[in-house]
């Protein structure tokens, strides 16, 4: 796994020499956070994360989690909840959280945050995921349809994406989400992912990537 080096990255996570362009290889290290640490963060911001997201995020420390189409929140041992806290303390988050929409990651093109939709359920095991367009400044008109039916399905799609794009073009892989998550990406989220597919295809035709 490669990323651009910053002085926030602990030495124990650096697995290679930093090259002349600033890139280095990094490794996961076991996490030490507890569920209580996340519950304290939730209480501070009056937010609710799904149980499976907490279990995923606290399992390891990792300095980067940019999957190009989605940027998940990193977790450094020196500042493990820093990115999650930044996501929740944003002024748009202050508008969305009381509505039950919990920002937790970023859309790959900088459109805005991905949010857990906690509305209409009391089950904290998992939540559907939507994208919020930050240009709307907290107005619900900026909220997309459900793009993934659950966090588990999102991870399944992203894992497939990262594996398959080693040998295929991104625009060739994204439509696979429709069958992996047929009730989310393949249903309400189909037009959203179709636009990503078209954009990736146009980028490849114009720029070669």
MOSULGI-V587434 format. One record per backbone hydrogen bond with DSSP energy under -1.0 kcal/mol. CO is the residue of the C=O (numbers start at 1). NH is the residue of the N-H. Records with the same first field share a line. If there is no record, write none. Layout:
BEGIN
CO->NH ; NH
END
This chain:
BEGIN
1->26
3->24
6->9
10->13
11->14
13->27
19->22
22->5
23->19
24->3
25->15
29->61
34->38
35->39
36->40
37->41
38->42
39->43
40->44
41->45
42->46 ; 47
50->54
51->55
52->56
53->57
54->58
59->31
61->29
62->75
65->72
67->69
69->108
70->67
71->106
75->62
79->82
81->85
82->86
83->87
84->88
85->89
90->94
92->96
93->97
96->99 ; 101
97->100
100->118
102->116
105->114
106->71
107->110
111->134
112->107
113->132
114->104 ; 105
115->130
116->102
124->51
125->52
128->117
129->147 ; 148
130->115
131->144
133->136
134->137
136->139
139->142
140->143
142->133
148->129
150->154
151->155
152->156
153->157
154->158
155->159
156->160
157->161
158->162
159->163
160->164
161->165
163->166
164->167 ; 168
170->174
173->176
174->177
175->178
176->180
177->181
181->184 ; 186
184->187 ; 189
187->190
189->193
190->194
191->195
192->196
193->197
194->198
195->199
196->200
197->201
198->202
199->203
200->204
201->205
202->206
203->207
204->208
END
